[in-house]
Amino acid sequence: ASEGKDGASAAENIPPRVPQVKPGEWNSVFYSAGQFFFEYLVVVSLKKMPDGHYEPKITYQFPKRENLLKGQKEEEERLLQAIPLFCFPDGNNWAPVTEFTSETFSFVLTNVDGSRKIGYCRRLLPSGRGVRLPEVFCIISCLGCFGLFSKILDEVEKRRQISMAVIYPFMQGLRESPFPAPGKTVTIKSFIPESGTELIELTRPVDAHLEHVEFQALLQRLSPHLILHIFASAVLERRLIFLAEELSVLSQCIHAVAALLYPFTWAHTYIPVVPECLLDTVCCPTPFMVGIQMRHLERVLEQPMEEALIVDLCEGKIIRAVGDEEEILPGKLQNEMLISLNRHNNKVNSKDVCHASEQVNALVSEAFVHFFVRLVGHYGSYIKWGRSGSGSFQERAFCKAIASKSCRRFVKKFVKTNMFSLFIEEAEKSRIPQEGNG
């Protein structure tokens, strides 16, 4: 299970509802310390059906929930129905095997009220002899910290090879521990027969907005030039389809693309590994960011879809484009970002991989945040505050204040996006000087 934190993925709508995200909700849910690490641990196994194919089913749930109110019960049932589909998004073509490389990925489910839950998954082959089927251990949590949950899944996998019974005391200990604040560590005691008591340290990265992302994944697969084309499409909220065979590659790359938009948030359909039965999502006329396994490429290309950017992560190329991607971003800023990405690209192959990864994350994020600061960082000066304390954004004056023609042309399109509107809605509510933060 070397993929660890690389396997960050997200699949975000419980079918068939397209999720709606409340403004600001994503960040508030993602980064709160002190709450439960997780809500459930579920085990999803493949069960043979009468017609011979295998279907994913939940075979264990911890903790069992009692005394739920009727509304909560319905919500939980919806959640539990959706989980197996996302744990085995690659359909029902399974057969027992003797060898299987563990893989790590994750998905996001959106509740009726707009709140989000993340499923962190480790797909593994249980220890034993002879042929057997992979199973998925899935931790459902409101907290976004992929590196940390990956470490937890390493512990779960280690225990699974001994016995299922050793997993639950560890998860109970985790459930009783508070989620640490950024930069802080929590220590969990864990007993393993024959090894004795172990102390497991779980540390959160200092920079909370980068703890669910791995920019190296993108830089290893795509040229800086293509990354900017993808960013340009995402920033104007177009339709983006990513193709790869491995779930972890799809997961980590799509997370990285969404993270390039920080401090803005992608607020449309976002399914980094689309389950086979939901492939017609690509016919959706609204914006989406989705990941599809390469084996479905022909089916995807046959669908009657609107204009979309289709990216092949295996070959590092764009299969289909709208055609204007080169012209979307202001030229001068685009060149600056290109120079910056090329510089960081050299660090991807650095020997100290862990350090290089955090360094690349920080540097890449900085380049894109700087892009937004240069273009729209003056937004705080154009919120007019009324006596009641509510603000109203002066869009025309804000755009007019931009001296460069090419920058103004881009910003006029960007202010019409959902992500900018949600960001401004939040800013109008909170009367804190935000000059230069966004």
C-alpha positions as a LaTeX table, in Angstrom:
\begin{tabular}{lrrr}
\hline
Residue & $x$ (\AA) & $y$ (\AA) & $z$ (\AA) \\
\hline
Ala1 & 0.00 & 0.00 & 0.00 \\
Ser2 & 2.65 & 2.43 & $-1.01$ \\
Glu3 & 0.20 & 4.81 & $-2.64$ \\
Gly4 & $-0.80$ & 6.23 & 0.72 \\
Lys5 & $-1.59$ & 9.86 & 0.49 \\
Asp6 & $-1.47$ & 9.87 & $-3.29$ \\
Gly7 & $-4.85$ & 8.23 & $-3.40$ \\
Ala8 & $-6.92$ & 11.27 & $-2.69$ \\
Ser9 & $-10.03$ & 11.13 & $-4.82$ \\
Ala10 & $-13.51$ & 12.41 & $-4.63$ \\
Ala11 & $-16.82$ & 11.36 & $-6.08$ \\
Glu12 & $-19.38$ & 13.64 & $-4.94$ \\
Asn13 & $-23.00$ & 13.14 & $-5.77$ \\
Ile14 & $-25.19$ & 10.45 & $-4.37$ \\
Pro15 & $-26.95$ & 9.44 & $-7.59$ \\
Pro16 & $-28.94$ & 10.77 & $-9.23$ \\
Arg17 & $-29.07$ & 14.14 & $-7.46$ \\
Val18 & $-26.59$ & 16.81 & $-8.58$ \\
Pro19 & $-25.07$ & 18.22 & $-5.39$ \\
Gln20 & $-25.47$ & 21.79 & $-4.33$ \\
Val21 & $-22.82$ & 23.31 & $-2.12$ \\
Lys22 & $-23.52$ & 25.99 & 0.44 \\
Pro23 & $-21.17$ & 28.98 & 0.14 \\
Gly24 & $-18.28$ & 28.71 & 2.55 \\
Glu25 & $-19.49$ & 25.37 & 3.89 \\
Trp26 & $-16.65$ & 23.36 & 2.34 \\
Asn27 & $-13.92$ & 25.19 & 4.26 \\
Ser28 & $-15.78$ & 25.26 & 7.55 \\
Val29 & $-16.40$ & 21.52 & 7.45 \\
Phe30 & $-12.94$ & 20.68 & 6.23 \\
Tyr31 & $-10.73$ & 22.30 & 8.78 \\
Ser32 & $-12.32$ & 22.14 & 12.22 \\
Ala33 & $-10.21$ & 20.60 & 14.96 \\
Gly34 & $-11.46$ & 18.78 & 18.05 \\
Gln35 & $-14.32$ & 16.86 & 16.49 \\
Phe36 & $-14.60$ & 13.11 & 15.84 \\
Phe37 & $-12.04$ & 11.69 & 13.43 \\
Phe38 & $-14.72$ & 9.67 & 11.68 \\
Glu39 & $-18.39$ & 8.68 & 11.68 \\
Tyr40 & $-18.18$ & 5.11 & 10.40 \\
Leu41 & $-15.83$ & 2.42 & 9.33 \\
Val42 & $-17.54$ & 0.16 & 6.81 \\
Val43 & $-16.27$ & $-2.95$ & 5.09 \\
Val44 & $-17.55$ & $-3.47$ & 1.55 \\
Ser45 & $-17.24$ & $-7.00$ & 0.14 \\
Leu46 & $-18.16$ & $-8.53$ & $-3.22$ \\
Lys47 & $-21.12$ & $-10.91$ & $-3.00$ \\
Lys48 & $-21.88$ & $-13.41$ & $-5.76$ \\
Met49 & $-25.34$ & $-12.92$ & $-7.25$ \\
Pro50 & $-27.53$ & $-15.72$ & $-8.73$ \\
Asp51 & $-26.52$ & $-14.71$ & $-12.28$ \\
Gly52 & $-22.83$ & $-15.20$ & $-11.41$ \\
His53 & $-21.65$ & $-11.60$ & $-11.28$ \\
Tyr54 & $-20.43$ & $-9.91$ & $-8.08$ \\
Glu55 & $-22.09$ & $-7.00$ & $-6.38$ \\
Pro56 & $-20.54$ & $-4.80$ & $-3.65$ \\
Lys57 & $-22.36$ & $-4.97$ & $-0.31$ \\
Ile58 & $-21.62$ & $-3.53$ & 3.14 \\
Thr59 & $-20.70$ & $-6.51$ & 5.33 \\
Tyr60 & $-19.66$ & $-4.62$ & 8.45 \\
Gln61 & $-20.40$ & $-1.22$ & 9.96 \\
Phe62 & $-18.74$ & 0.30 & 13.03 \\
Pro63 & $-20.15$ & 1.78 & 15.16 \\
Lys64 & $-23.71$ & 0.53 & 14.76 \\
Arg65 & $-26.07$ & 3.49 & 15.11 \\
Glu66 & $-29.02$ & 3.09 & 17.46 \\
Asn67 & $-31.72$ & 5.57 & 18.54 \\
Leu68 & $-31.72$ & 7.64 & 15.36 \\
Leu69 & $-34.63$ & 9.97 & 14.61 \\
Lys70 & $-36.65$ & 9.17 & 11.48 \\
Gly71 & $-34.98$ & 11.87 & 9.32 \\
Gln72 & $-31.51$ & 10.84 & 10.46 \\
Lys73 & $-32.30$ & 7.20 & 9.72 \\
Glu74 & $-33.34$ & 8.00 & 6.14 \\
Glu75 & $-30.22$ & 10.13 & 5.63 \\
Glu76 & $-28.01$ & 7.34 & 6.97 \\
Glu77 & $-29.68$ & 4.75 & 4.74 \\
Arg78 & $-29.09$ & 6.95 & 1.69 \\
Leu79 & $-25.44$ & 7.29 & 2.68 \\
Leu80 & $-25.00$ & 3.56 & 3.27 \\
Gln81 & $-26.66$ & 2.73 & $-0.07$ \\
Ala82 & $-24.27$ & 4.99 & $-1.99$ \\
Ile83 & $-21.02$ & 3.81 & $-0.36$ \\
Pro84 & $-20.65$ & 0.38 & $-2.09$ \\
Leu85 & $-21.04$ & 1.99 & $-5.53$ \\
Phe86 & $-18.09$ & 4.32 & $-4.88$ \\
Cys87 & $-15.94$ & 1.64 & $-3.21$ \\
Phe88 & $-16.17$ & $-0.48$ & $-6.40$ \\
Pro89 & $-16.77$ & 2.16 & $-9.11$ \\
Asp90 & $-15.21$ & $-0.10$ & $-11.75$ \\
Gly91 & $-18.30$ & $-2.27$ & $-12.19$ \\
Asn92 & $-19.05$ & $-5.93$ & $-11.56$ \\
Asn93 & $-16.37$ & $-7.68$ & $-13.63$ \\
Trp94 & $-14.53$ & $-9.26$ & $-10.71$ \\
Ala95 & $-13.10$ & $-12.72$ & $-10.22$ \\
Pro96 & $-11.29$ & $-14.23$ & $-7.22$ \\
Val97 & $-7.50$ & $-13.69$ & $-7.38$ \\
Thr98 & $-4.38$ & $-14.75$ & $-5.47$ \\
Glu99 & $-2.56$ & $-11.42$ & $-5.82$ \\
Phe100 & $-3.79$ & $-7.84$ & $-5.74$ \\
Thr101 & $-1.93$ & $-4.55$ & $-5.13$ \\
Ser102 & $-3.64$ & $-2.46$ & $-2.45$ \\
Glu103 & $-4.98$ & 0.85 & $-3.68$ \\
Thr104 & $-6.02$ & 3.99 & $-1.85$ \\
Phe105 & $-8.62$ & 6.47 & $-3.07$ \\
Ser106 & $-11.46$ & 8.52 & $-1.70$ \\
Phe107 & $-14.76$ & 10.12 & $-2.65$ \\
Val108 & $-17.10$ & 12.85 & $-1.44$ \\
Leu109 & $-20.83$ & 12.49 & $-0.87$ \\
Thr110 & $-23.11$ & 15.51 & $-0.58$ \\
Asn111 & $-26.06$ & 15.40 & 1.82 \\
Val112 & $-29.46$ & 16.96 & 1.20 \\
Asp113 & $-28.49$ & 19.98 & 3.35 \\
Gly114 & $-25.32$ & 20.56 & 1.29 \\
Ser115 & $-22.91$ & 19.24 & 3.93 \\
Arg116 & $-20.23$ & 16.88 & 2.66 \\
Lys117 & $-18.83$ & 13.60 & 3.91 \\
Ile118 & $-15.60$ & 12.06 & 2.64 \\
Gly119 & $-15.03$ & 8.34 & 2.14 \\
Tyr120 & $-11.38$ & 7.28 & 2.51 \\
Cys121 & $-10.89$ & 3.85 & 0.95 \\
Arg122 & $-8.26$ & 1.13 & 1.00 \\
Arg123 & $-8.96$ & $-1.73$ & $-1.38$ \\
Leu124 & $-6.97$ & $-4.80$ & $-0.38$ \\
Leu125 & $-6.83$ & $-8.58$ & $-0.59$ \\
Pro126 & $-7.48$ & $-10.19$ & 2.81 \\
Ser127 & $-4.69$ & $-12.52$ & 3.95 \\
Gly128 & $-5.27$ & $-16.21$ & 3.30 \\
Arg129 & $-4.50$ & $-18.99$ & 0.85 \\
Gly130 & $-5.94$ & $-19.67$ & $-2.55$ \\
Val131 & $-8.12$ & $-17.35$ & $-4.62$ \\
Arg132 & $-10.18$ & $-14.70$ & $-2.88$ \\
Leu133 & $-11.88$ & $-11.39$ & $-3.59$ \\
Pro134 & $-10.63$ & $-7.89$ & $-2.70$ \\
Glu135 & $-12.56$ & $-5.94$ & $-0.09$ \\
Val136 & $-12.69$ & $-2.23$ & 0.73 \\
Phe137 & $-12.25$ & $-0.63$ & 4.13 \\
Cys138 & $-13.95$ & 2.75 & 3.93 \\
Ile139 & $-13.76$ & 5.42 & 6.64 \\
Ile140 & $-16.53$ & 8.03 & 6.42 \\
Ser141 & $-15.57$ & 11.39 & 7.91 \\
Cys142 & $-16.46$ & 15.10 & 7.66 \\
Leu143 & $-12.77$ & 15.94 & 7.86 \\
Gly144 & $-10.47$ & 16.50 & 4.88 \\
Cys145 & $-6.94$ & 15.35 & 5.53 \\
Phe146 & $-5.85$ & 12.66 & 3.10 \\
Gly147 & $-2.32$ & 12.08 & 4.34 \\
Leu148 & $-3.55$ & 11.50 & 7.86 \\
Phe149 & $-6.36$ & 9.11 & 6.89 \\
Ser150 & $-3.98$ & 7.26 & 4.61 \\
Lys151 & $-1.80$ & 6.55 & 7.65 \\
Ile152 & $-4.89$ & 5.31 & 9.52 \\
Leu153 & $-5.69$ & 3.00 & 6.59 \\
Asp154 & $-2.09$ & 1.65 & 6.73 \\
Glu155 & $-2.82$ & 0.64 & 10.33 \\
Val156 & $-6.16$ & $-0.89$ & 9.37 \\
Glu157 & $-4.50$ & $-2.91$ & 6.59 \\
Lys158 & $-1.72$ & $-4.11$ & 8.91 \\
Arg159 & $-4.34$ & $-5.34$ & 11.39 \\
Arg160 & $-6.51$ & $-6.92$ & 8.69 \\
Gln161 & $-3.65$ & $-9.27$ & 7.85 \\
Ile162 & $-3.73$ & $-10.51$ & 11.48 \\
Ser163 & $-7.48$ & $-10.56$ & 12.15 \\
Met164 & $-10.60$ & $-8.43$ & 11.78 \\
Ala165 & $-10.95$ & $-8.47$ & 15.57 \\
Val166 & $-7.77$ & $-6.40$ & 16.01 \\
Ile167 & $-9.14$ & $-3.54$ & 13.88 \\
Tyr168 & $-12.03$ & $-2.46$ & 16.05 \\
Pro169 & $-10.20$ & $-1.64$ & 19.31 \\
Phe170 & $-7.89$ & 0.56 & 17.22 \\
Met171 & $-10.83$ & 2.34 & 15.54 \\
Gln172 & $-12.56$ & 2.76 & 18.93 \\
Gly173 & $-9.40$ & 4.42 & 20.28 \\
Leu174 & $-9.33$ & 6.70 & 17.25 \\
Arg175 & $-12.99$ & 7.57 & 17.69 \\
Glu176 & $-12.35$ & 8.66 & 21.26 \\
Ser177 & $-9.45$ & 10.96 & 20.25 \\
Pro178 & $-10.05$ & 14.58 & 19.20 \\
Phe179 & $-9.03$ & 15.60 & 15.67 \\
Pro180 & $-5.81$ & 17.66 & 16.03 \\
Ala181 & $-5.44$ & 21.29 & 15.02 \\
Pro182 & $-3.10$ & 22.07 & 12.06 \\
Gly183 & 0.51 & 21.30 & 12.97 \\
Lys184 & $-0.51$ & 19.33 & 16.08 \\
Thr185 & $-0.20$ & 15.60 & 16.83 \\
Val186 & $-2.50$ & 13.12 & 18.51 \\
Thr187 & $-1.13$ & 9.83 & 19.90 \\
Ile188 & $-3.24$ & 6.67 & 19.87 \\
Lys189 & $-2.40$ & 3.60 & 21.93 \\
Ser190 & $-2.99$ & 0.35 & 20.16 \\
Phe191 & $-2.51$ & $-3.23$ & 21.24 \\
Ile192 & $-1.57$ & $-5.95$ & 18.73 \\
Pro193 & $-1.26$ & $-9.58$ & 19.89 \\
Glu194 & 2.40 & $-10.69$ & 19.87 \\
Ser195 & 3.63 & $-7.14$ & 19.23 \\
Gly196 & 2.27 & $-5.58$ & 22.43 \\
Thr197 & 1.12 & $-1.97$ & 22.77 \\
Glu198 & 2.06 & 0.46 & 20.01 \\
Leu199 & 1.85 & 4.24 & 20.05 \\
Ile200 & 0.67 & 5.67 & 16.74 \\
Glu201 & 1.27 & 9.37 & 16.11 \\
Leu202 & $-1.01$ & 11.22 & 13.72 \\
Thr203 & 0.11 & 14.73 & 12.77 \\
Arg204 & $-1.76$ & 17.30 & 10.71 \\
Pro205 & 0.21 & 19.47 & 8.27 \\
Val206 & 0.65 & 23.10 & 9.32 \\
Asp207 & $-0.97$ & 24.46 & 6.16 \\
Ala208 & $-4.55$ & 23.22 & 6.36 \\
His209 & $-5.62$ & 24.11 & 2.81 \\
Leu210 & $-2.88$ & 21.88 & 1.35 \\
Glu211 & $-3.51$ & 18.79 & 3.45 \\
His212 & $-5.82$ & 17.17 & 0.91 \\
Val213 & $-3.70$ & 17.67 & $-2.17$ \\
Glu214 & $-0.69$ & 16.32 & $-4.04$ \\
Phe215 & 0.37 & 18.68 & $-6.84$ \\
Gln216 & 3.25 & 16.37 & $-7.76$ \\
Ala217 & 0.68 & 13.97 & $-9.19$ \\
Leu218 & $-0.20$ & 16.55 & $-11.85$ \\
Leu219 & 3.36 & 17.64 & $-12.57$ \\
Gln220 & 4.44 & 14.04 & $-13.08$ \\
Arg221 & 1.73 & 13.41 & $-15.67$ \\
Leu222 & 1.09 & 16.70 & $-17.45$ \\
Ser223 & 3.29 & 19.47 & $-18.84$ \\
Pro224 & 2.98 & 22.89 & $-17.15$ \\
His225 & 1.50 & 24.15 & $-20.43$ \\
Leu226 & $-1.37$ & 21.63 & $-20.26$ \\
Ile227 & $-1.91$ & 22.27 & $-16.54$ \\
Leu228 & $-2.54$ & 25.93 & $-17.38$ \\
His229 & $-5.04$ & 24.95 & $-20.11$ \\
Ile230 & $-6.88$ & 22.80 & $-17.57$ \\
Phe231 & $-6.76$ & 25.57 & $-14.95$ \\
Ala232 & $-8.14$ & 28.07 & $-17.51$ \\
Ser233 & $-11.07$ & 25.73 & $-18.26$ \\
Ala234 & $-11.75$ & 25.11 & $-14.55$ \\
Val235 & $-11.60$ & 28.79 & $-13.66$ \\
Leu236 & $-14.36$ & 29.51 & $-16.19$ \\
Glu237 & $-16.35$ & 26.52 & $-14.85$ \\
Arg238 & $-16.42$ & 24.41 & $-17.99$ \\
Arg239 & $-16.84$ & 20.64 & $-18.33$ \\
Leu240 & $-13.68$ & 18.62 & $-17.60$ \\
Ile241 & $-13.19$ & 14.87 & $-18.08$ \\
Phe242 & $-10.02$ & 13.13 & $-16.90$ \\
Leu243 & $-9.07$ & 9.63 & $-18.04$ \\
Ala244 & $-6.75$ & 7.08 & $-16.38$ \\
Glu245 & $-7.06$ & 3.43 & $-15.44$ \\
Glu246 & $-6.00$ & 3.56 & $-11.79$ \\
Leu247 & $-8.47$ & 4.95 & $-9.29$ \\
Ser248 & $-5.70$ & 6.54 & $-7.24$ \\
Val249 & $-4.31$ & 8.44 & $-10.28$ \\
Leu250 & $-7.74$ & 9.83 & $-11.14$ \\
Ser251 & $-8.35$ & 10.71 & $-7.51$ \\
Gln252 & $-5.13$ & 12.51 & $-6.80$ \\
Cys253 & $-5.03$ & 14.44 & $-10.11$ \\
Ile254 & $-8.59$ & 15.72 & $-9.90$ \\
His255 & $-8.10$ & 16.80 & $-6.30$ \\
Ala256 & $-5.01$ & 18.70 & $-7.38$ \\
Val257 & $-6.90$ & 20.49 & $-10.20$ \\
Ala258 & $-9.69$ & 21.52 & $-7.80$ \\
Ala259 & $-7.07$ & 22.75 & $-5.29$ \\
Leu260 & $-5.49$ & 25.04 & $-7.92$ \\
Leu261 & $-8.64$ & 27.19 & $-7.60$ \\
Tyr262 & $-7.95$ & 28.07 & $-3.94$ \\
Pro263 & $-9.16$ & 30.37 & $-2.33$ \\
Phe264 & $-12.16$ & 29.68 & $-4.57$ \\
Thr265 & $-14.06$ & 26.40 & $-4.48$ \\
Trp266 & $-15.37$ & 24.26 & $-7.35$ \\
Ala267 & $-19.09$ & 24.26 & $-6.62$ \\
His268 & $-20.44$ & 21.98 & $-9.35$ \\
Thr269 & $-20.61$ & 18.23 & $-9.93$ \\
Tyr270 & $-17.29$ & 16.71 & $-8.87$ \\
Ile271 & $-16.82$ & 12.93 & $-9.20$ \\
Pro272 & $-13.17$ & 11.93 & $-9.46$ \\
Val273 & $-14.02$ & 8.30 & $-10.06$ \\
Val274 & $-17.34$ & 7.94 & $-11.86$ \\
Pro275 & $-19.01$ & 4.58 & $-11.14$ \\
Glu276 & $-19.71$ & 2.69 & $-14.36$ \\
Cys277 & $-23.48$ & 3.00 & $-13.93$ \\
Leu278 & $-23.21$ & 6.82 & $-13.85$ \\
Leu279 & $-21.23$ & 7.31 & $-17.07$ \\
Asp280 & $-24.03$ & 9.35 & $-18.63$ \\
Thr281 & $-23.01$ & 12.17 & $-16.24$ \\
Val282 & $-20.92$ & 13.38 & $-19.21$ \\
Cys283 & $-24.14$ & 14.31 & $-21.02$ \\
Cys284 & $-24.91$ & 16.84 & $-18.29$ \\
Pro285 & $-25.24$ & 20.39 & $-19.72$ \\
Thr286 & $-23.96$ & 21.99 & $-16.46$ \\
Pro287 & $-20.27$ & 22.26 & $-15.43$ \\
Phe288 & $-18.60$ & 19.14 & $-14.04$ \\
Met289 & $-15.18$ & 17.77 & $-13.16$ \\
Val290 & $-15.11$ & 13.99 & $-13.44$ \\
Gly291 & $-12.66$ & 11.11 & $-13.68$ \\
Ile292 & $-13.38$ & 8.07 & $-15.85$ \\
Gln293 & $-11.45$ & 4.84 & $-16.22$ \\
Met294 & $-9.65$ & 4.58 & $-19.56$ \\
Arg295 & $-11.50$ & 1.38 & $-20.50$ \\
His296 & $-14.69$ & 3.46 & $-20.92$ \\
Leu297 & $-13.14$ & 5.97 & $-23.35$ \\
Glu298 & $-15.11$ & 4.81 & $-26.41$ \\
Arg299 & $-18.39$ & 4.87 & $-24.51$ \\
Val300 & $-17.63$ & 8.40 & $-23.33$ \\
Leu301 & $-16.76$ & 9.65 & $-26.81$ \\
Glu302 & $-20.00$ & 8.16 & $-28.19$ \\
Gln303 & $-22.13$ & 10.12 & $-25.68$ \\
Pro304 & $-23.98$ & 13.17 & $-26.96$ \\
Met305 & $-22.10$ & 15.71 & $-24.86$ \\
Glu306 & $-21.65$ & 19.46 & $-24.96$ \\
Glu307 & $-18.20$ & 21.04 & $-25.34$ \\
Ala308 & $-15.74$ & 19.56 & $-22.85$ \\
Leu309 & $-12.02$ & 19.32 & $-22.19$ \\
Ile310 & $-10.95$ & 15.65 & $-22.18$ \\
Val311 & $-7.56$ & 14.93 & $-20.60$ \\
Asp312 & $-5.64$ & 11.65 & $-20.92$ \\
Leu313 & $-3.55$ & 11.33 & $-17.74$ \\
Cys314 & $-1.76$ & 8.17 & $-18.99$ \\
Glu315 & $-0.30$ & 9.80 & $-22.10$ \\
Gly316 & $-0.23$ & 13.31 & $-20.67$ \\
Lys317 & $-2.23$ & 14.84 & $-23.52$ \\
Ile318 & $-5.55$ & 16.52 & $-24.30$ \\
Ile319 & $-7.89$ & 14.36 & $-26.41$ \\
Arg320 & $-10.58$ & 16.94 & $-27.02$ \\
Ala321 & $-10.61$ & 20.69 & $-26.37$ \\
Val322 & $-12.84$ & 23.71 & $-26.96$ \\
Gly323 & $-9.95$ & 25.38 & $-28.80$ \\
Asp324 & $-9.60$ & 28.71 & $-27.00$ \\
Glu325 & $-7.79$ & 27.44 & $-23.88$ \\
Glu326 & $-4.59$ & 29.26 & $-24.84$ \\
Glu327 & $-6.37$ & 32.65 & $-24.90$ \\
Ile328 & $-8.39$ & 32.51 & $-21.66$ \\
Leu329 & $-5.77$ & 33.68 & $-19.14$ \\
Pro330 & $-4.06$ & 37.10 & $-19.47$ \\
Gly331 & $-0.82$ & 36.50 & $-21.44$ \\
Lys332 & 1.65 & 38.14 & $-19.06$ \\
Leu333 & 0.32 & 36.31 & $-15.99$ \\
Gln334 & 0.12 & 33.06 & $-17.91$ \\
Asn335 & 3.83 & 33.33 & $-18.80$ \\
Glu336 & 4.76 & 34.08 & $-15.18$ \\
Met337 & 2.88 & 30.99 & $-14.01$ \\
Leu338 & 4.49 & 28.88 & $-16.72$ \\
Ile339 & 7.98 & 29.94 & $-15.58$ \\
Ser340 & 7.01 & 29.21 & $-11.98$ \\
Leu341 & 5.60 & 25.73 & $-12.79$ \\
Asn342 & 8.65 & 24.81 & $-14.87$ \\
Arg343 & 10.88 & 25.74 & $-11.96$ \\
His344 & 8.90 & 23.55 & $-9.53$ \\
Asn345 & 8.74 & 20.75 & $-12.05$ \\
Asn346 & 12.47 & 20.14 & $-11.54$ \\
Lys347 & 11.85 & 19.56 & $-7.82$ \\
Val348 & 9.44 & 16.70 & $-8.57$ \\
Asn349 & 12.37 & 14.39 & $-9.19$ \\
Ser350 & 14.20 & 15.43 & $-6.03$ \\
Lys351 & 15.60 & 12.60 & $-3.87$ \\
Asp352 & 13.93 & 13.73 & $-0.65$ \\
Val353 & 10.46 & 12.86 & $-1.93$ \\
Cys354 & 8.45 & 13.71 & 1.20 \\
His355 & 10.10 & 17.10 & 1.65 \\
Ala356 & 9.93 & 17.75 & $-2.09$ \\
Ser357 & 6.21 & 16.96 & $-2.08$ \\
Glu358 & 5.38 & 19.50 & 0.65 \\
Gln359 & 7.68 & 22.06 & $-0.94$ \\
Val360 & 6.11 & 21.61 & $-4.38$ \\
Asn361 & 2.62 & 21.84 & $-2.83$ \\
Ala362 & 3.47 & 25.15 & $-1.18$ \\
Leu363 & 5.22 & 26.65 & $-4.21$ \\
Val364 & 2.61 & 25.60 & $-6.77$ \\
Ser365 & $-0.24$ & 26.82 & $-4.57$ \\
Glu366 & 1.57 & 30.12 & $-4.08$ \\
Ala367 & 1.85 & 30.66 & $-7.85$ \\
Phe368 & $-1.91$ & 30.20 & $-8.36$ \\
Val369 & $-2.94$ & 32.19 & $-5.27$ \\
His370 & $-0.66$ & 34.99 & $-6.52$ \\
Phe371 & $-2.51$ & 34.89 & $-9.88$ \\
Phe372 & $-5.85$ & 35.50 & $-8.09$ \\
Val373 & $-4.39$ & 38.18 & $-5.79$ \\
Arg374 & $-3.03$ & 40.09 & $-8.80$ \\
Leu375 & $-6.38$ & 39.97 & $-10.62$ \\
Val376 & $-9.07$ & 40.18 & $-7.94$ \\
Gly377 & $-7.18$ & 40.92 & $-4.71$ \\
His378 & $-8.70$ & 44.41 & $-4.61$ \\
Tyr379 & $-12.25$ & 43.06 & $-4.12$ \\
Gly380 & $-12.38$ & 44.16 & $-0.45$ \\
Ser381 & $-12.23$ & 47.84 & $-1.44$ \\
Tyr382 & $-15.35$ & 47.42 & $-3.59$ \\
Ile383 & $-17.70$ & 46.07 & $-0.96$ \\
Lys384 & $-19.95$ & 48.92 & 0.15 \\
Trp385 & $-21.09$ & 48.49 & 3.74 \\
Gly386 & $-24.61$ & 49.57 & 4.69 \\
Arg387 & $-25.67$ & 50.78 & 8.14 \\
Ser388 & $-27.18$ & 47.40 & 8.91 \\
Gly389 & $-23.72$ & 45.86 & 8.55 \\
Ser390 & $-24.44$ & 44.02 & 5.29 \\
Gly391 & $-22.16$ & 44.56 & 2.34 \\
Ser392 & $-22.87$ & 44.92 & $-1.35$ \\
Phe393 & $-20.24$ & 44.30 & $-4.01$ \\
Gln394 & $-19.72$ & 47.03 & $-6.63$ \\
Glu395 & $-18.98$ & 44.81 & $-9.62$ \\
Arg396 & $-18.68$ & 47.46 & $-12.34$ \\
Ala397 & $-16.35$ & 49.72 & $-10.37$ \\
Phe398 & $-14.31$ & 46.67 & $-9.35$ \\
Cys399 & $-13.76$ & 45.63 & $-13.00$ \\
Lys400 & $-13.11$ & 49.21 & $-14.12$ \\
Ala401 & $-10.30$ & 49.54 & $-11.57$ \\
Ile402 & $-8.20$ & 47.01 & $-13.51$ \\
Ala403 & $-5.76$ & 48.89 & $-15.75$ \\
Ser404 & $-4.69$ & 46.08 & $-18.11$ \\
Lys405 & $-7.15$ & 45.36 & $-20.94$ \\
Ser406 & $-6.41$ & 41.63 & $-21.10$ \\
Cys407 & $-6.77$ & 41.29 & $-17.33$ \\
Arg408 & $-10.04$ & 43.22 & $-17.35$ \\
Arg409 & $-11.39$ & 41.02 & $-20.17$ \\
Phe410 & $-10.63$ & 37.88 & $-18.12$ \\
Val411 & $-12.02$ & 39.28 & $-14.84$ \\
Lys412 & $-15.31$ & 40.28 & $-16.52$ \\
Lys413 & $-15.84$ & 36.59 & $-17.33$ \\
Phe414 & $-14.54$ & 35.34 & $-13.98$ \\
Val415 & $-16.93$ & 37.53 & $-11.91$ \\
Lys416 & $-19.85$ & 35.73 & $-13.63$ \\
Thr417 & $-18.76$ & 32.31 & $-12.29$ \\
Asn418 & $-20.48$ & 30.53 & $-9.47$ \\
Met419 & $-17.22$ & 30.23 & $-7.51$ \\
Phe420 & $-16.64$ & 34.00 & $-7.54$ \\
Ser421 & $-20.27$ & 34.71 & $-6.58$ \\
Leu422 & $-20.09$ & 32.31 & $-3.62$ \\
Phe423 & $-16.80$ & 33.84 & $-2.51$ \\
Ile424 & $-18.23$ & 37.37 & $-2.65$ \\
Glu425 & $-21.43$ & 36.29 & $-0.87$ \\
Glu426 & $-19.26$ & 35.13 & 2.03 \\
Ala427 & $-17.21$ & 38.34 & 1.98 \\
Glu428 & $-20.40$ & 40.47 & 2.06 \\
Lys429 & $-21.45$ & 38.68 & 5.25 \\
Ser430 & $-18.21$ & 39.02 & 7.19 \\
Arg431 & $-17.13$ & 42.57 & 7.82 \\
Ile432 & $-13.43$ & 41.85 & 8.21 \\
Pro433 & $-10.96$ & 43.76 & 6.04 \\
Gln434 & $-9.98$ & 41.11 & 3.48 \\
Glu435 & $-7.75$ & 43.24 & 1.29 \\
Gly436 & $-5.11$ & 41.18 & $-0.46$ \\
Asn437 & $-6.28$ & 37.77 & 0.74 \\
Gly438 & $-8.07$ & 36.66 & $-2.30$ \\
\hline
\end{tabular}
